Amino acid sequence: MRLLAEETLSDQEWLEETRIKIDEGIASLERGERIGGETFVNQLLTQLKQAKEA
């Protein structure tokens, strides 16, 4: 069982990592770098599968 402080830290780390990824995605779009919806979904499914296996 995780302690509340550990859970809060983990949540804060996830939130910061997510914010960074969003900022990177916005910057990429502003540069005109885009991928198709199917490619995005396939990449997301691959990442979810890898996370589940870890």
MMTF fields as JSON, N, C-alpha, C and O atoms, coordinates in Angstrom:
{
  "mmtfVersion": "1.0.0",
  "mmtfProducer": "UNKNOWN",
  "numBonds": 215,
  "numAtoms": 216,
  "numGroups": 54,
  "numChains": 1,
  "numModels": 1,
  "chainsPerModel": [1],
  "groupsPerChain": [54],
  "chainIdList": ["A"],
  "bondAtomList": [4, 2, 8, 6, 12, 10, 16, 14, 20, 18, 24, 22, 28, 26, 32, 30, 36, 34, 40, 38, 44, 42, 48, 46, 52, 50, 56, 54, 60, 58, 64, 62, 68, 66, 72, 70, 76, 74, 80, 78, 84, 82, 88, 86, 92, 90, 96, 94, 100, 98, 104, 102, 108, 106, 112, 110, 116, 114, 120, 118, 124, 122, 128, 126, 132, 130, 136, 134, 140, 138, 144, 142, 148, 146, 152, 150, 156, 154, 160, 158, 164, 162, 168, 166, 172, 170, 176, 174, 180, 178, 184, 182, 188, 186, 192, 190, 196, 194, 200, 198, 204, 202, 208, 206, 212, 210],
  "bondOrderList": [1, 1, 1, 1, 1, 1, 1, 1, 1, 1, 1, 1, 1, 1, 1, 1, 1, 1, 1, 1, 1, 1, 1, 1, 1, 1, 1, 1, 1, 1, 1, 1, 1, 1, 1, 1, 1, 1, 1, 1, 1, 1, 1, 1, 1, 1, 1, 1, 1, 1, 1, 1, 1],
  "groupList": [{"groupName": "MET", "atomNameList": ["N", "CA", "C", "O"], "elementList": ["N", "C", "C", "O"], "formalChargeList": [0, 0, 0, 0], "bondAtomList": [1, 0, 2, 1, 3, 2], "bondOrderList": [1, 1, 2], "singleLetterCode": "M", "chemCompType": "L-PEPTIDE LINKING"}, {"groupName": "ARG", "atomNameList": ["N", "CA", "C", "O"], "elementList": ["N", "C", "C", "O"], "formalChargeList": [0, 0, 0, 0], "bondAtomList": [1, 0, 2, 1, 3, 2], "bondOrderList": [1, 1, 2], "singleLetterCode": "R", "chemCompType": "L-PEPTIDE LINKING"}, {"groupName": "LEU", "atomNameList": ["N", "CA", "C", "O"], "elementList": ["N", "C", "C", "O"], "formalChargeList": [0, 0, 0, 0], "bondAtomList": [1, 0, 2, 1, 3, 2], "bondOrderList": [1, 1, 2], "singleLetterCode": "L", "chemCompType": "L-PEPTIDE LINKING"}, {"groupName": "ALA", "atomNameList": ["N", "CA", "C", "O"], "elementList": ["N", "C", "C", "O"], "formalChargeList": [0, 0, 0, 0], "bondAtomList": [1, 0, 2, 1, 3, 2], "bondOrderList": [1, 1, 2], "singleLetterCode": "A", "chemCompType": "L-PEPTIDE LINKING"}, {"groupName": "GLU", "atomNameList": ["N", "CA", "C", "O"], "elementList": ["N", "C", "C", "O"], "formalChargeList": [0, 0, 0, 0], "bondAtomList": [1, 0, 2, 1, 3, 2], "bondOrderList": [1, 1, 2], "singleLetterCode": "E", "chemCompType": "L-PEPTIDE LINKING"}, {"groupName": "THR", "atomNameList": ["N", "CA", "C", "O"], "elementList": ["N", "C", "C", "O"], "formalChargeList": [0, 0, 0, 0], "bondAtomList": [1, 0, 2, 1, 3, 2], "bondOrderList": [1, 1, 2], "singleLetterCode": "T", "chemCompType": "L-PEPTIDE LINKING"}, {"groupName": "SER", "atomNameList": ["N", "CA", "C", "O"], "elementList": ["N", "C", "C", "O"], "formalChargeList": [0, 0, 0, 0], "bondAtomList": [1, 0, 2, 1, 3, 2], "bondOrderList": [1, 1, 2], "singleLetterCode": "S", "chemCompType": "L-PEPTIDE LINKING"}, {"groupName": "ASP", "atomNameList": ["N", "CA", "C", "O"], "elementList": ["N", "C", "C", "O"], "formalChargeList": [0, 0, 0, 0], "bondAtomList": [1, 0, 2, 1, 3, 2], "bondOrderList": [1, 1, 2], "singleLetterCode": "D", "chemCompType": "L-PEPTIDE LINKING"}, {"groupName": "GLN", "atomNameList": ["N", "CA", "C", "O"], "elementList": ["N", "C", "C", "O"], "formalChargeList": [0, 0, 0, 0], "bondAtomList": [1, 0, 2, 1, 3, 2], "bondOrderList": [1, 1, 2], "singleLetterCode": "Q", "chemCompType": "L-PEPTIDE LINKING"}, {"groupName": "TRP", "atomNameList": ["N", "CA", "C", "O"], "elementList": ["N", "C", "C", "O"], "formalChargeList": [0, 0, 0, 0], "bondAtomList": [1, 0, 2, 1, 3, 2], "bondOrderList": [1, 1, 2], "singleLetterCode": "W", "chemCompType": "L-PEPTIDE LINKING"}, {"groupName": "ILE", "atomNameList": ["N", "CA", "C", "O"], "elementList": ["N", "C", "C", "O"], "formalChargeList": [0, 0, 0, 0], "bondAtomList": [1, 0, 2, 1, 3, 2], "bondOrderList": [1, 1, 2], "singleLetterCode": "I", "chemCompType": "L-PEPTIDE LINKING"}, {"groupName": "LYS", "atomNameList": ["N", "CA", "C", "O"], "elementList": ["N", "C", "C", "O"], "formalChargeList": [0, 0, 0, 0], "bondAtomList": [1, 0, 2, 1, 3, 2], "bondOrderList": [1, 1, 2], "singleLetterCode": "K", "chemCompType": "L-PEPTIDE LINKING"}, {"groupName": "GLY", "atomNameList": ["N", "CA", "C", "O"], "elementList": ["N", "C", "C", "O"], "formalChargeList": [0, 0, 0, 0], "bondAtomList": [1, 0, 2, 1, 3, 2], "bondOrderList": [1, 1, 2], "singleLetterCode": "G", "chemCompType": "PEPTIDE LINKING"}, {"groupName": "PHE", "atomNameList": ["N", "CA", "C", "O"], "elementList": ["N", "C", "C", "O"], "formalChargeList": [0, 0, 0, 0], "bondAtomList": [1, 0, 2, 1, 3, 2], "bondOrderList": [1, 1, 2], "singleLetterCode": "F", "chemCompType": "L-PEPTIDE LINKING"}, {"groupName": "VAL", "atomNameList": ["N", "CA", "C", "O"], "elementList": ["N", "C", "C", "O"], "formalChargeList": [0, 0, 0, 0], "bondAtomList": [1, 0, 2, 1, 3, 2], "bondOrderList": [1, 1, 2], "singleLetterCode": "V", "chemCompType": "L-PEPTIDE LINKING"}, {"groupName": "ASN", "atomNameList": ["N", "CA", "C", "O"], "elementList": ["N", "C", "C", "O"], "formalChargeList": [0, 0, 0, 0], "bondAtomList": [1, 0, 2, 1, 3, 2], "bondOrderList": [1, 1, 2], "singleLetterCode": "N", "chemCompType": "L-PEPTIDE LINKING"}],
  "groupTypeList": [0, 1, 2, 2, 3, 4, 4, 5, 2, 6, 7, 8, 4, 9, 2, 4, 4, 5, 1, 10, 11, 10, 7, 4, 12, 10, 3, 6, 2, 4, 1, 12, 4, 1, 10, 12, 12, 4, 5, 13, 14, 15, 8, 2, 2, 5, 8, 2, 11, 8, 3, 11, 4, 3],
  "groupIdList": [1, 2, 3, 4, 5, 6, 7, 8, 9, 10, 11, 12, 13, 14, 15, 16, 17, 18, 19, 20, 21, 22, 23, 24, 25, 26, 27, 28, 29, 30, 31, 32, 33, 34, 35, 36, 37, 38, 39, 40, 41, 42, 43, 44, 45, 46, 47, 48, 49, 50, 51, 52, 53, 54],
  "secStructList": [7, 7, 7, 2, 2, 2, 2, 2, 2, 2, 2, 2, 2, 2, 2, 2, 2, 2, 2, 2, 2, 2, 2, 2, 2, 2, 2, 2, 2, 2, 6, 6, 7, 7, 7, 7, 2, 2, 2, 2, 2, 2, 2, 2, 2, 2, 2, 2, 2, 2, 2, 2, 2, 7],
  "xCoordList": [0.838, 0.0, 0.881, 1.806, 0.57, 1.371, 0.917, -0.265, 1.881, 1.559, 0.975, 1.247, 0.187, -0.448, 0.597, 0.398, 1.697, 2.743, 3.338, 3.604, 3.55, 4.087, 3.084, 3.466, 1.818, 0.782, 0.672, 0.533, 0.732, 0.662, 1.851, 1.685, 3.037, 4.23, 4.108, 4.429, 3.649, 3.477, 2.471, 2.698, 1.382, 0.371, 0.944, 0.664, 1.742, 2.347, 3.342, 3.409, 4.112, 5.066, 4.323, 4.723, 3.245, 2.444, 1.88, 1.911, 1.362, 0.78, 1.828, 1.554, 3.009, 4.076, 4.509, 4.697, 4.666, 5.039, 3.959, 4.273, 2.702, 1.601, 1.593, 1.361, 1.84, 1.901, 3.022, 2.846, 4.166, 5.294, 4.932, 5.216, 4.304, 3.908, 2.901, 2.973, 1.972, 0.982, 1.671, 1.384, 2.581, 3.319, 4.127, 4.184, 4.748, 5.515, 4.591, 4.946, 3.415, 2.451, 1.958, 1.826, 1.687, 1.242, 2.339, 2.068, 3.573, 4.694, 4.854, 5.133, 4.682, 4.788, 3.71, 3.989, 2.497, 1.409, 1.677, 1.398, 2.217, 2.526, 3.607, 3.654, 4.47, 5.508, 4.965, 5.683, 3.704, 3.095, 3.347, 3.075, 3.862, 4.128, 2.87, 2.469, 2.265, 1.027, 1.088, 1.802, 0.326, 0.181, -1.305, -2.137, -1.628, -3.023, -3.614, -2.901, -4.925, -5.627, -5.354, -5.193, -5.299, -5.049, -3.654, -3.472, -2.683, -1.309, -1.261, -0.626, -1.933, -1.965, -2.557, -1.982, -3.699, -4.369, -3.483, -3.383, -2.844, -1.965, -0.789, -0.402, -0.216, 0.892, 0.417, 1.11, -0.76, -1.318, -1.592, -1.292, -2.15, -2.414, -1.12, -1.064, -0.092, 1.211, 1.767, 2.273, 1.675, 2.167, 1.381, 1.961, 0.07, -0.749, -0.417, -0.377, -0.179, 0.179, 1.516, 1.667, 2.475, 3.792, 3.69, 4.342, 2.873, 2.702, 2.049, 2.405, 1.102, 0.404, 1.346, 1.251, 2.26, 3.201, 4.308, 4.932, 4.556, 5.644, 5.271, 6.073],
  "yCoordList": [-1.184, 0.0, 1.244, 1.374, 2.151, 3.369, 4.393, 4.495, 5.144, 6.226, 7.394, 7.553, 8.195, 9.339, 10.276, 10.785, 10.511, 11.401, 10.844, 11.598, 9.53, 8.899, 9.015, 9.294, 8.804, 8.883, 10.307, 10.509, 11.28, 12.677, 13.037, 13.712, 12.605, 12.875, 12.225, 12.844, 10.993, 10.291, 11.026, 11.175, 11.477, 12.22, 13.527, 13.914, 14.206, 15.466, 15.241, 16.031, 14.161, 13.835, 13.536, 14.002, 12.764, 12.444, 13.712, 13.888, 14.6, 15.849, 16.694, 17.239, 16.81, 17.598, 16.972, 17.682, 15.661, 14.976, 15.185, 15.39, 15.131, 15.328, 16.746, 16.955, 17.713, 19.113, 19.318, 20.018, 18.711, 18.817, 18.219, 18.811, 17.047, 16.394, 17.237, 17.326, 17.851, 18.706, 19.907, 20.261, 20.534, 21.678, 21.277, 22.026, 20.107, 19.621, 19.373, 19.674, 18.827, 18.57, 19.856, 19.937, 20.852, 22.137, 22.762, 23.275, 22.723, 23.28, 22.545, 23.168, 21.24, 20.445, 20.843, 20.98, 21.028, 21.452, 22.839, 23.1, 23.718, 25.071, 25.061, 25.958, 24.052, 23.913, 23.206, 23.035, 22.797, 22.118, 20.623, 19.966, 20.081, 18.644, 17.95, 18.12, 17.175, 16.49, 15.034, 14.666, 14.222, 12.831, 12.554, 13.249, 11.545, 11.18, 10.542, 10.046, 10.57, 10.009, 8.531, 8.076, 7.771, 6.337, 6.068, 5.177, 6.831, 6.686, 7.0, 6.283, 8.072, 8.463, 7.351, 6.975, 6.829, 5.784, 4.54, 3.931, 4.157, 2.987, 3.192, 2.272, 4.392, 4.681, 4.632, 4.102, 5.184, 5.171, 3.747, 3.406, 2.923, 1.528, 0.782, -0.024, 1.048, 0.426, 0.83, -0.011, 2.112, 2.597, 1.991, 1.624, 1.886, 1.291, -0.18, -0.672, -0.875, -2.297, -2.463, -3.348, -1.618, -1.682, -1.381, -2.033, -0.395, -0.043, -1.182, -1.451, -1.844, -2.957, -4.132, -4.828, -4.35, -5.469, -5.185, -6.116, -3.918, -3.546, -3.793, -3.534],
  "zCoordList": [0.0, 0.0, 0.0, 0.802, -0.916, -1.017, 0.003, 0.331, 0.492, 1.406, 0.631, -0.559, 1.29, 0.649, 0.046, -1.057, 0.743, 0.23, -1.059, -1.995, -1.114, -2.318, -3.463, -4.599, -3.17, -4.193, -4.728, -5.935, -3.849, -4.258, -5.129, -6.144, -4.76, -5.543, -6.915, -7.93, -6.945, -8.204, -9.09, -10.291, -8.52, -9.268, -9.795, -10.929, -8.983, -9.399, -10.533, -11.475, -10.439, -11.505, -12.799, -13.866, -12.715, -13.898, -14.509, -15.727, -13.662, -14.144, -14.86, -15.929, -14.294, -14.921, -16.248, -17.235, -16.274, -17.514, -18.583, -19.756, -18.177, -19.118, -19.655, -20.846, -18.803, -19.25, -20.26, -21.257, -20.002, -20.927, -22.278, -23.32, -22.262, -23.515, -24.283, -25.509, -23.58, -24.242, -24.874, -26.018, -24.129, -24.671, -25.904, -26.879, -25.863, -27.017, -28.206, -29.345, -27.943, -29.009, -29.648, -30.87, -28.834, -29.365, -30.215, -31.301, -29.729, -30.494, -31.817, -32.842, -31.807, -33.025, -34.031, -35.222, -33.558, -34.44, -35.019, -36.189, -34.189, -34.658, -35.74, -36.582, -35.714, -36.744, -37.985, -38.969, -37.936, -39.077, -39.105, -40.11, -38.017, -37.93, -37.422, -36.271, -38.293, -37.915, -38.339, -39.271, -37.636, -38.037, -38.185, -37.602, -38.963, -39.166, -37.924, -37.052, -37.867, -36.723, -36.528, -35.395, -37.617, -37.513, -36.957, -36.127, -37.412, -36.917, -35.428, -34.655, -35.032, -33.615, -32.759, -31.738, -33.172, -32.393, -32.306, -31.241, -33.402, -33.381, -32.44, -31.719, -32.441, -31.523, -30.079, -29.21, -29.823, -28.477, -28.008, -26.863, -28.866, -28.506, -28.207, -27.279, -28.985, -28.75, -27.388, -26.645, -27.064, -25.774, -24.617, -23.595, -24.772, -23.719, -23.521, -22.393, -24.621, -24.534, -23.814, -22.972, -24.145, -23.511, -22.018, -21.202, -21.666, -20.256, -19.491, -18.344, -20.121, -19.466, -19.241, -18.23, -20.193, -20.084, -19.072, -18.561, -18.78, -17.857, -16.41, -15.513]
}
